[in-house]
Amino acid sequence: MKLLVVIVSYRVTDLTIDCLRSLSGEILRVPGTKVAVCENGTGPEDARRLGEAIVLNGWSDWASLTAIETNLGFTGGNNVILREAMKSNNPPEYVLLLNSDTIVLPHALDALVDFMDKNSKVGIGGSRLETPEGEVHISAFRYHTIANEFDRGLRLGIVSKLLSKRLLAPPPPASACETDWVAGASMIIRREVLAKIGLLDEDYYTYFDDIDYCMRARKAGWPTWYVPESRVIHLVGCSTKISDPQKEQVAKRRPRYWYQARARFFTKSYGPVYAALADLAFMAGFAVWRVRRLVQRKPDIDPRHMMLDTFLNSVMVQGCGLKPVANPALQKKAA
């Protein structure tokens, strides 16, 4: 198999069908491409609808469906498919992790595959993500550090300029280039990378898993590149409801698993002391920003209780051990 596209669907059945429809016009551009959908615990009715859509639209030759009972998050849902694919007699040369709330634009697949074919030392590639109106999402990032966590909280132009070489989210590059990590909404992975470092870390559940995977790949000698020739529309946050795709930001409380995943990333990647300093840096910058926002009468677009939630989920409160992110679906089932 040349390419396996993996889509995890949770509470977005209609969007998943739209994603499959967009793929139907691109499959033939990359011979040997298959698409595997994991219905990630939404329920039997949604699994039935997805299965019917695949059959009725004539997609059965290239698309398959696996339905599981409990939502395992982005990491667990993808790993359900990846685990079987890597054990098969014909494992894919490349795997593309593709969000269910995406629409692939013409040549999105073959642009990624062609780039990877021509650059054998690159382990991971990421697409250019766009809004439906064509505005570019930032999807090529630098690693999180103490400096850019302070900047993320402070949001002061002069400081951002001083830290321009360390910013978490630099302006989107116009051409293909190496980057620290790319968004997992459309991320292609070479088979050798999966064989070398393994599957996604399921203890992240959802969020920060893409950063972690790119960092693990780099440590194993496989760099990540941004490939803007591959263009994908991304309706941000539809599955998790962490944001409204019709707005840039919403004053909505982030789920606890976002903060837990962030804490896990810093602790796993840099150690507990660094994680604590990153928390303090963000909170210090964020405190100044909240005062400045009031003085300047700027609109309140921050997630509710962000300072409190950052503190409560920091290593200073939760301890220094490396903890798995609590799966809310499993917690609800156990209650």
Contacts in CASP RR format, 6 or more apart in sequence:
PFRMAT RR
TARGET T0000
AUTHOR 0000-0000-0000
METHOD contacts of the structure
MODEL  1
MKLLVVIVSYRVTDLTIDCLRSLSGEILRVPGTKVAVCENGTGPEDARRL
GEAIVLNGWSDWASLTAIETNLGFTGGNNVILREAMKSNNPPEYVLLLNS
DTIVLPHALDALVDFMDKNSKVGIGGSRLETPEGEVHISAFRYHTIANEF
DRGLRLGIVSKLLSKRLLAPPPPASACETDWVAGASMIIRREVLAKIGLL
DEDYYTYFDDIDYCMRARKAGWPTWYVPESRVIHLVGCSTKISDPQKEQV
AKRRPRYWYQARARFFTKSYGPVYAALADLAFMAGFAVWRVRRLVQRKPD
IDPRHMMLDTFLNSVMVQGCGLKPVANPALQKKAA
1 32 0 8 1.000
1 33 0 8 1.000
1 34 0 8 1.000
1 90 0 8 1.000
1 91 0 8 1.000
1 92 0 8 1.000
1 93 0 8 1.000
2 30 0 8 1.000
2 31 0 8 1.000
2 32 0 8 1.000
2 33 0 8 1.000
2 92 0 8 1.000
2 93 0 8 1.000
2 94 0 8 1.000
2 113 0 8 1.000
3 30 0 8 1.000
3 32 0 8 1.000
3 33 0 8 1.000
3 34 0 8 1.000
3 92 0 8 1.000
3 93 0 8 1.000
3 94 0 8 1.000
3 95 0 8 1.000
3 96 0 8 1.000
3 109 0 8 1.000
3 113 0 8 1.000
3 188 0 8 1.000
4 33 0 8 1.000
4 34 0 8 1.000
4 35 0 8 1.000
4 36 0 8 1.000
4 81 0 8 1.000
4 85 0 8 1.000
4 92 0 8 1.000
4 94 0 8 1.000
4 95 0 8 1.000
4 96 0 8 1.000
5 23 0 8 1.000
5 33 0 8 1.000
5 34 0 8 1.000
5 35 0 8 1.000
5 36 0 8 1.000
5 95 0 8 1.000
5 96 0 8 1.000
5 98 0 8 1.000
5 109 0 8 1.000
6 35 0 8 1.000
6 36 0 8 1.000
6 38 0 8 1.000
6 78 0 8 1.000
6 81 0 8 1.000
6 82 0 8 1.000
6 85 0 8 1.000
6 95 0 8 1.000
6 96 0 8 1.000
6 97 0 8 1.000
6 98 0 8 1.000
7 16 0 8 1.000
7 19 0 8 1.000
7 20 0 8 1.000
7 35 0 8 1.000
7 36 0 8 1.000
7 37 0 8 1.000
7 38 0 8 1.000
7 98 0 8 1.000
7 99 0 8 1.000
7 100 0 8 1.000
8 37 0 8 1.000
8 38 0 8 1.000
8 40 0 8 1.000
8 73 0 8 1.000
8 74 0 8 1.000
8 76 0 8 1.000
8 77 0 8 1.000
8 78 0 8 1.000
8 99 0 8 1.000
8 100 0 8 1.000
9 16 0 8 1.000
9 37 0 8 1.000
9 38 0 8 1.000
9 39 0 8 1.000
9 40 0 8 1.000
9 42 0 8 1.000
9 46 0 8 1.000
9 50 0 8 1.000
9 100 0 8 1.000
10 39 0 8 1.000
10 40 0 8 1.000
10 41 0 8 1.000
10 42 0 8 1.000
10 71 0 8 1.000
10 73 0 8 1.000
10 100 0 8 1.000
10 239 0 8 1.000
11 42 0 8 1.000
11 46 0 8 1.000
11 239 0 8 1.000
12 100 0 8 1.000
12 101 0 8 1.000
12 238 0 8 1.000
12 239 0 8 1.000
13 42 0 8 1.000
13 46 0 8 1.000
13 49 0 8 1.000
13 50 0 8 1.000
15 100 0 8 1.000
15 101 0 8 1.000
15 235 0 8 1.000
15 238 0 8 1.000
16 37 0 8 1.000
16 50 0 8 1.000
16 100 0 8 1.000
17 49 0 8 1.000
17 50 0 8 1.000
17 53 0 8 1.000
18 103 0 8 1.000
19 98 0 8 1.000
19 99 0 8 1.000
19 100 0 8 1.000
19 101 0 8 1.000
19 102 0 8 1.000
19 103 0 8 1.000
19 104 0 8 1.000
20 35 0 8 1.000
20 37 0 8 1.000
20 53 0 8 1.000
20 54 0 8 1.000
20 57 0 8 1.000
20 59 0 8 1.000
20 63 0 8 1.000
21 57 0 8 1.000
22 102 0 8 1.000
22 103 0 8 1.000
22 104 0 8 1.000
22 105 0 8 1.000
23 35 0 8 1.000
23 63 0 8 1.000
23 104 0 8 1.000
23 109 0 8 1.000
24 57 0 8 1.000
24 59 0 8 1.000
26 104 0 8 1.000
26 106 0 8 1.000
26 107 0 8 1.000
26 108 0 8 1.000
26 109 0 8 1.000
26 110 0 8 1.000
27 33 0 8 1.000
27 35 0 8 1.000
27 62 0 8 1.000
27 109 0 8 1.000
29 107 0 8 1.000
29 109 0 8 1.000
29 110 0 8 1.000
30 109 0 8 1.000
30 110 0 8 1.000
30 113 0 8 1.000
33 62 0 8 1.000
33 109 0 8 1.000
34 62 0 8 1.000
34 63 0 8 1.000
34 64 0 8 1.000
34 92 0 8 1.000
35 59 0 8 1.000
35 62 0 8 1.000
35 63 0 8 1.000
35 64 0 8 1.000
36 63 0 8 1.000
36 64 0 8 1.000
36 65 0 8 1.000
36 66 0 8 1.000
36 81 0 8 1.000
36 85 0 8 1.000
37 50 0 8 1.000
37 54 0 8 1.000
37 63 0 8 1.000
37 64 0 8 1.000
37 65 0 8 1.000
37 66 0 8 1.000
38 66 0 8 1.000
38 67 0 8 1.000
38 68 0 8 1.000
38 77 0 8 1.000
38 78 0 8 1.000
38 80 0 8 1.000
38 81 0 8 1.000
39 46 0 8 1.000
39 47 0 8 1.000
39 50 0 8 1.000
39 65 0 8 1.000
39 66 0 8 1.000
39 67 0 8 1.000
39 68 0 8 1.000
40 68 0 8 1.000
40 71 0 8 1.000
40 72 0 8 1.000
40 73 0 8 1.000
40 77 0 8 1.000
41 47 0 8 1.000
41 67 0 8 1.000
41 68 0 8 1.000
41 69 0 8 1.000
41 70 0 8 1.000
41 71 0 8 1.000
41 329 0 8 1.000
42 71 0 8 1.000
43 67 0 8 1.000
43 69 0 8 1.000
44 67 0 8 1.000
47 65 0 8 1.000
47 67 0 8 1.000
50 65 0 8 1.000
50 67 0 8 1.000
51 65 0 8 1.000
53 59 0 8 1.000
54 60 0 8 1.000
54 63 0 8 1.000
54 64 0 8 1.000
54 65 0 8 1.000
66 80 0 8 1.000
66 81 0 8 1.000
68 77 0 8 1.000
68 80 0 8 1.000
70 329 0 8 1.000
70 330 0 8 1.000
70 333 0 8 1.000
71 327 0 8 1.000
71 329 0 8 1.000
72 79 0 8 1.000
72 80 0 8 1.000
72 202 0 8 1.000
72 205 0 8 1.000
72 327 0 8 1.000
72 329 0 8 1.000
73 205 0 8 1.000
73 206 0 8 1.000
73 327 0 8 1.000
73 329 0 8 1.000
74 200 0 8 1.000
74 204 0 8 1.000
74 205 0 8 1.000
74 206 0 8 1.000
74 207 0 8 1.000
74 209 0 8 1.000
75 200 0 8 1.000
75 201 0 8 1.000
75 202 0 8 1.000
75 203 0 8 1.000
75 204 0 8 1.000
75 205 0 8 1.000
75 206 0 8 1.000
75 209 0 8 1.000
76 200 0 8 1.000
76 202 0 8 1.000
76 205 0 8 1.000
78 97 0 8 1.000
78 199 0 8 1.000
78 200 0 8 1.000
79 199 0 8 1.000
79 200 0 8 1.000
79 202 0 8 1.000
82 95 0 8 1.000
82 194 0 8 1.000
82 199 0 8 1.000
82 200 0 8 1.000
83 199 0 8 1.000
85 91 0 8 1.000
85 92 0 8 1.000
85 95 0 8 1.000
86 191 0 8 1.000
86 194 0 8 1.000
86 195 0 8 1.000
86 199 0 8 1.000
91 191 0 8 1.000
92 191 0 8 1.000
93 190 0 8 1.000
93 191 0 8 1.000
94 112 0 8 1.000
94 113 0 8 1.000
94 116 0 8 1.000
94 188 0 8 1.000
94 189 0 8 1.000
94 190 0 8 1.000
94 191 0 8 1.000
95 188 0 8 1.000
95 189 0 8 1.000
95 191 0 8 1.000
95 194 0 8 1.000
96 109 0 8 1.000
96 112 0 8 1.000
96 186 0 8 1.000
96 187 0 8 1.000
96 188 0 8 1.000
96 189 0 8 1.000
97 184 0 8 1.000
97 186 0 8 1.000
97 187 0 8 1.000
97 188 0 8 1.000
97 189 0 8 1.000
98 104 0 8 1.000
98 185 0 8 1.000
98 186 0 8 1.000
98 232 0 8 1.000
99 184 0 8 1.000
99 185 0 8 1.000
99 186 0 8 1.000
99 234 0 8 1.000
99 239 0 8 1.000
100 238 0 8 1.000
100 239 0 8 1.000
101 185 0 8 1.000
101 234 0 8 1.000
101 235 0 8 1.000
101 236 0 8 1.000
101 237 0 8 1.000
101 238 0 8 1.000
101 239 0 8 1.000
101 245 0 8 1.000
102 129 0 8 1.000
102 185 0 8 1.000
102 186 0 8 1.000
102 232 0 8 1.000
102 233 0 8 1.000
102 234 0 8 1.000
102 235 0 8 1.000
103 132 0 8 1.000
103 232 0 8 1.000
103 233 0 8 1.000
104 186 0 8 1.000
104 232 0 8 1.000
104 233 0 8 1.000
105 130 0 8 1.000
105 231 0 8 1.000
105 232 0 8 1.000
105 233 0 8 1.000
107 229 0 8 1.000
107 230 0 8 1.000
107 231 0 8 1.000
108 127 0 8 1.000
108 186 0 8 1.000
108 230 0 8 1.000
108 231 0 8 1.000
108 232 0 8 1.000
109 230 0 8 1.000
111 227 0 8 1.000
111 229 0 8 1.000
111 230 0 8 1.000
111 231 0 8 1.000
112 125 0 8 1.000
112 126 0 8 1.000
112 127 0 8 1.000
112 186 0 8 1.000
112 188 0 8 1.000
112 227 0 8 1.000
112 230 0 8 1.000
113 188 0 8 1.000
115 122 0 8 1.000
115 125 0 8 1.000
115 176 0 8 1.000
115 225 0 8 1.000
115 227 0 8 1.000
115 229 0 8 1.000
115 230 0 8 1.000
116 122 0 8 1.000
116 123 0 8 1.000
116 125 0 8 1.000
116 188 0 8 1.000
116 190 0 8 1.000
119 225 0 8 1.000
121 222 0 8 1.000
121 223 0 8 1.000
122 190 0 8 1.000
122 222 0 8 1.000
122 223 0 8 1.000
122 224 0 8 1.000
122 225 0 8 1.000
123 189 0 8 1.000
123 190 0 8 1.000
123 192 0 8 1.000
123 193 0 8 1.000
123 217 0 8 1.000
123 222 0 8 1.000
123 223 0 8 1.000
123 224 0 8 1.000
124 182 0 8 1.000
124 187 0 8 1.000
124 188 0 8 1.000
124 189 0 8 1.000
124 190 0 8 1.000
124 193 0 8 1.000
124 213 0 8 1.000
124 214 0 8 1.000
124 217 0 8 1.000
124 222 0 8 1.000
124 223 0 8 1.000
124 224 0 8 1.000
124 225 0 8 1.000
125 182 0 8 1.000
125 187 0 8 1.000
125 188 0 8 1.000
125 189 0 8 1.000
125 224 0 8 1.000
125 225 0 8 1.000
125 226 0 8 1.000
125 227 0 8 1.000
126 139 0 8 1.000
126 140 0 8 1.000
126 182 0 8 1.000
126 183 0 8 1.000
126 184 0 8 1.000
126 186 0 8 1.000
126 187 0 8 1.000
126 188 0 8 1.000
126 224 0 8 1.000
126 225 0 8 1.000
126 226 0 8 1.000
126 227 0 8 1.000
126 230 0 8 1.000
127 139 0 8 1.000
127 182 0 8 1.000
127 185 0 8 1.000
127 186 0 8 1.000
127 187 0 8 1.000
127 227 0 8 1.000
127 228 0 8 1.000
127 230 0 8 1.000
127 231 0 8 1.000
127 232 0 8 1.000
128 136 0 8 1.000
128 139 0 8 1.000
128 172 0 8 1.000
128 226 0 8 1.000
128 227 0 8 1.000
128 228 0 8 1.000
128 229 0 8 1.000
128 230 0 8 1.000
128 231 0 8 1.000
128 232 0 8 1.000
129 136 0 8 1.000
129 137 0 8 1.000
129 139 0 8 1.000
129 183 0 8 1.000
129 185 0 8 1.000
129 186 0 8 1.000
129 232 0 8 1.000
129 233 0 8 1.000
129 234 0 8 1.000
130 136 0 8 1.000
130 137 0 8 1.000
130 231 0 8 1.000
130 232 0 8 1.000
130 233 0 8 1.000
130 234 0 8 1.000
131 137 0 8 1.000
131 233 0 8 1.000
131 234 0 8 1.000
132 233 0 8 1.000
132 235 0 8 1.000
134 233 0 8 1.000
136 172 0 8 1.000
137 172 0 8 1.000
137 183 0 8 1.000
137 234 0 8 1.000
137 236 0 8 1.000
138 169 0 8 1.000
138 170 0 8 1.000
138 171 0 8 1.000
138 172 0 8 1.000
139 172 0 8 1.000
139 182 0 8 1.000
139 183 0 8 1.000
139 185 0 8 1.000
139 186 0 8 1.000
139 226 0 8 1.000
139 234 0 8 1.000
140 170 0 8 1.000
140 172 0 8 1.000
140 173 0 8 1.000
140 177 0 8 1.000
140 179 0 8 1.000
140 181 0 8 1.000
140 182 0 8 1.000
140 226 0 8 1.000
141 168 0 8 1.000
141 169 0 8 1.000
141 170 0 8 1.000
141 179 0 8 1.000
141 180 0 8 1.000
141 181 0 8 1.000
141 182 0 8 1.000
141 183 0 8 1.000
141 211 0 8 1.000
142 148 0 8 1.000
142 166 0 8 1.000
142 167 0 8 1.000
142 168 0 8 1.000
142 169 0 8 1.000
142 170 0 8 1.000
142 179 0 8 1.000
142 180 0 8 1.000
142 181 0 8 1.000
143 180 0 8 1.000
143 181 0 8 1.000
143 211 0 8 1.000
143 215 0 8 1.000
143 269 0 8 1.000
144 168 0 8 1.000
144 211 0 8 1.000
144 265 0 8 1.000
144 266 0 8 1.000
144 278 0 8 1.000
145 166 0 8 1.000
145 168 0 8 1.000
145 278 0 8 1.000
146 274 0 8 1.000
146 277 0 8 1.000
146 278 0 8 1.000
146 281 0 8 1.000
147 163 0 8 1.000
147 166 0 8 1.000
147 281 0 8 1.000
148 163 0 8 1.000
148 166 0 8 1.000
148 167 0 8 1.000
148 168 0 8 1.000
149 168 0 8 1.000
149 278 0 8 1.000
149 279 0 8 1.000
149 281 0 8 1.000
149 282 0 8 1.000
150 159 0 8 1.000
150 281 0 8 1.000
150 282 0 8 1.000
150 284 0 8 1.000
150 285 0 8 1.000
151 159 0 8 1.000
151 160 0 8 1.000
151 163 0 8 1.000
151 166 0 8 1.000
151 167 0 8 1.000
151 168 0 8 1.000
152 168 0 8 1.000
152 282 0 8 1.000
153 282 0 8 1.000
153 285 0 8 1.000
153 286 0 8 1.000
153 289 0 8 1.000
154 285 0 8 1.000
154 286 0 8 1.000
154 288 0 8 1.000
154 289 0 8 1.000
155 289 0 8 1.000
156 288 0 8 1.000
156 289 0 8 1.000
156 292 0 8 1.000
160 167 0 8 1.000
164 170 0 8 1.000
172 228 0 8 1.000
173 179 0 8 1.000
173 226 0 8 1.000
173 228 0 8 1.000
174 228 0 8 1.000
175 228 0 8 1.000
176 225 0 8 1.000
176 226 0 8 1.000
176 227 0 8 1.000
176 228 0 8 1.000
176 229 0 8 1.000
177 225 0 8 1.000
177 226 0 8 1.000
178 223 0 8 1.000
178 224 0 8 1.000
178 225 0 8 1.000
178 226 0 8 1.000
179 224 0 8 1.000
179 225 0 8 1.000
179 226 0 8 1.000
180 214 0 8 1.000
180 215 0 8 1.000
180 218 0 8 1.000
180 224 0 8 1.000
181 210 0 8 1.000
181 211 0 8 1.000
181 213 0 8 1.000
181 214 0 8 1.000
181 215 0 8 1.000
181 224 0 8 1.000
182 210 0 8 1.000
182 214 0 8 1.000
182 224 0 8 1.000
182 225 0 8 1.000
182 226 0 8 1.000
183 210 0 8 1.000
183 234 0 8 1.000
184 209 0 8 1.000
184 210 0 8 1.000
185 232 0 8 1.000
185 234 0 8 1.000
186 230 0 8 1.000
186 232 0 8 1.000
186 234 0 8 1.000
187 210 0 8 1.000
187 213 0 8 1.000
189 213 0 8 1.000
189 217 0 8 1.000
190 222 0 8 1.000
192 222 0 8 1.000
193 217 0 8 1.000
193 220 0 8 1.000
193 222 0 8 1.000
196 220 0 8 1.000
196 222 0 8 1.000
197 213 0 8 1.000
197 216 0 8 1.000
197 217 0 8 1.000
197 220 0 8 1.000
197 222 0 8 1.000
200 209 0 8 1.000
200 213 0 8 1.000
201 209 0 8 1.000
201 212 0 8 1.000
201 213 0 8 1.000
203 264 0 8 1.000
203 324 0 8 1.000
203 325 0 8 1.000
204 212 0 8 1.000
204 261 0 8 1.000
204 264 0 8 1.000
204 265 0 8 1.000
204 325 0 8 1.000
205 257 0 8 1.000
205 260 0 8 1.000
205 261 0 8 1.000
205 324 0 8 1.000
205 325 0 8 1.000
205 326 0 8 1.000
205 327 0 8 1.000
206 240 0 8 1.000
206 257 0 8 1.000
206 261 0 8 1.000
206 325 0 8 1.000
207 240 0 8 1.000
207 257 0 8 1.000
207 258 0 8 1.000
207 261 0 8 1.000
207 262 0 8 1.000
208 261 0 8 1.000
208 262 0 8 1.000
208 264 0 8 1.000
208 265 0 8 1.000
209 261 0 8 1.000
211 265 0 8 1.000
212 265 0 8 1.000
212 268 0 8 1.000
212 269 0 8 1.000
214 224 0 8 1.000
215 269 0 8 1.000
217 223 0 8 1.000
217 224 0 8 1.000
218 224 0 8 1.000
235 245 0 8 1.000
236 243 0 8 1.000
236 245 0 8 1.000
237 243 0 8 1.000
237 245 0 8 1.000
238 245 0 8 1.000
240 255 0 8 1.000
241 252 0 8 1.000
242 252 0 8 1.000
242 254 0 8 1.000
242 255 0 8 1.000
242 258 0 8 1.000
243 249 0 8 1.000
243 250 0 8 1.000
243 252 0 8 1.000
244 250 0 8 1.000
244 252 0 8 1.000
248 301 0 8 1.000
249 301 0 8 1.000
249 302 0 8 1.000
250 301 0 8 1.000
250 303 0 8 1.000
251 300 0 8 1.000
251 301 0 8 1.000
251 302 0 8 1.000
251 303 0 8 1.000
251 304 0 8 1.000
252 303 0 8 1.000
252 304 0 8 1.000
253 303 0 8 1.000
253 304 0 8 1.000
253 305 0 8 1.000
253 309 0 8 1.000
254 303 0 8 1.000
254 306 0 8 1.000
254 309 0 8 1.000
255 328 0 8 1.000
256 309 0 8 1.000
256 313 0 8 1.000
256 326 0 8 1.000
256 328 0 8 1.000
257 325 0 8 1.000
257 326 0 8 1.000
257 327 0 8 1.000
257 328 0 8 1.000
259 309 0 8 1.000
259 310 0 8 1.000
259 312 0 8 1.000
259 313 0 8 1.000
260 313 0 8 1.000
260 323 0 8 1.000
260 325 0 8 1.000
260 326 0 8 1.000
261 325 0 8 1.000
262 313 0 8 1.000
263 275 0 8 1.000
263 279 0 8 1.000
263 313 0 8 1.000
263 314 0 8 1.000
263 315 0 8 1.000
263 318 0 8 1.000
263 323 0 8 1.000
264 322 0 8 1.000
264 323 0 8 1.000
264 324 0 8 1.000
264 325 0 8 1.000
266 274 0 8 1.000
266 275 0 8 1.000
266 278 0 8 1.000
266 279 0 8 1.000
266 315 0 8 1.000
267 275 0 8 1.000
267 315 0 8 1.000
267 320 0 8 1.000
267 321 0 8 1.000
267 322 0 8 1.000
267 323 0 8 1.000
268 322 0 8 1.000
270 278 0 8 1.000
272 315 0 8 1.000
272 319 0 8 1.000
272 320 0 8 1.000
272 321 0 8 1.000
275 314 0 8 1.000
275 315 0 8 1.000
276 314 0 8 1.000
276 315 0 8 1.000
276 316 0 8 1.000
279 310 0 8 1.000
279 311 0 8 1.000
279 314 0 8 1.000
279 315 0 8 1.000
279 316 0 8 1.000
282 310 0 8 1.000
283 307 0 8 1.000
283 310 0 8 1.000
283 311 0 8 1.000
286 306 0 8 1.000
286 307 0 8 1.000
286 310 0 8 1.000
287 307 0 8 1.000
290 302 0 8 1.000
290 307 0 8 1.000
292 298 0 8 1.000
293 300 0 8 1.000
303 309 0 8 1.000
311 317 0 8 1.000
312 318 0 8 1.000
315 321 0 8 1.000
END
